[in-house]
């Protein structure tokens, strides 16, 4: 395939041709990308909770300060995941309220 000499990136095909994402598809505020973010956050939260629940059996063998430090770190991570979910659901509700019924997510 001959190179397009007018393109800024000569090793890549021109971005306006078929098969490339447009600027709107890379927008993190589209409904599809918000739903993907929500799905990934739920998967991450479930995986993290399974790992934490699996490691509870080792709490007795750890010193007290390690347990307190681990509880603070785990609480912070779980809080961040829940905050991300809440923020994403709020953004999804704002995006869908213009087009659909506001009670439907």
C-alpha positions in Angstrom: 0.0 0.0 0.0 1.5 3.4 -0.9 2.1 5.8 1.8 0.1 9.0 2.1 2.8 11.7 2.0 0.4 14.3 3.3 -0.5 12.4 6.5 1.3 13.5 9.6 2.0 9.9 10.6 3.5 8.2 7.6 3.7 4.7 9.1 -0.1 4.6 9.9 -3.0 4.8 7.4 -5.0 8.0 7.5 -7.3 8.1 10.5 -10.4 9.2 8.6 -10.5 6.0 6.6 -12.9 3.2 7.5 -11.9 0.9 10.3 -10.8 3.7 12.7 -12.6 5.1 15.6 -13.9 8.6 15.3 -13.5 11.2 18.0 -17.0 10.6 19.4 -16.3 6.9 20.0 -13.3 7.8 22.1 -15.4 10.1 24.3 -15.6 8.6 27.8 -19.0 10.3 28.3 -20.9 8.3 25.8 -23.5 5.9 27.1 -21.7 2.9 25.7 -18.5 3.8 27.4 -20.2 4.6 30.7 -21.9 1.3 30.7 -18.6 -0.5 30.0 -17.0 1.4 32.9 -19.8 0.4 35.2 -19.5 -3.3 34.1 -15.7 -3.2 34.7 -16.1 -1.6 38.1 -18.6 -4.2 39.2 -16.3 -7.0 38.0 -13.3 -5.4 39.8 -15.3 -4.9 43.0 -16.6 -8.5 43.0 -13.1 -9.9 42.3 -11.6 -7.8 45.0 -14.2 -8.8 47.5 -13.7 -12.5 46.7 -9.9 -12.1 47.2 -10.4 -10.2 50.5 -13.0 -12.8 51.8 -10.6 -15.6 50.9 -7.8 -14.0 52.9 -9.8 -13.6 56.1 -8.7 -17.0 57.3 -5.1 -15.8 57.6 -6.0 -12.8 59.9 -5.3 -14.8 63.1 -1.6 -15.4 62.1 -0.9 -11.8 61.4 0.2 -9.2 64.0 -2.4 -6.6 65.1 -0.8 -3.6 63.3 -0.8 -5.5 60.0 -4.5 -6.3 60.3 -5.3 -2.7 61.0 -3.2 -1.4 58.1 -4.7 -4.0 55.8 -8.2 -3.0 56.9 -7.5 0.6 56.2 -6.1 -0.2 52.7 -8.9 -2.5 51.9 -11.5 0.0 53.0 -9.9 2.7 50.9 -9.9 0.5 47.8 -13.5 -0.6 48.3 -14.5 3.0 48.9 -12.8 4.1 45.7 -14.6 1.4 43.7 -18.0 2.2 45.1 -17.4 5.9 44.6 -16.5 5.2 40.9 -19.7 3.2 40.5 -21.8 6.0 42.1 -20.1 8.6 39.9 -20.6 6.5 36.7 -24.3 5.8 37.5 -24.9 9.5 38.1 -23.2 10.3 34.7 -25.3 7.6 33.0 -28.5 9.0 34.5 -27.6 12.5 33.2 -26.9 11.1 29.7 -30.0 9.0 29.5 -32.4 11.5 31.1 -32.5 13.6 27.9 -33.4 10.7 25.6 -35.3 8.2 27.7 -37.4 7.6 30.8 -35.3 8.8 33.8 -36.3 5.8 35.9 -34.7 3.4 33.4 -31.0 2.9 33.6 
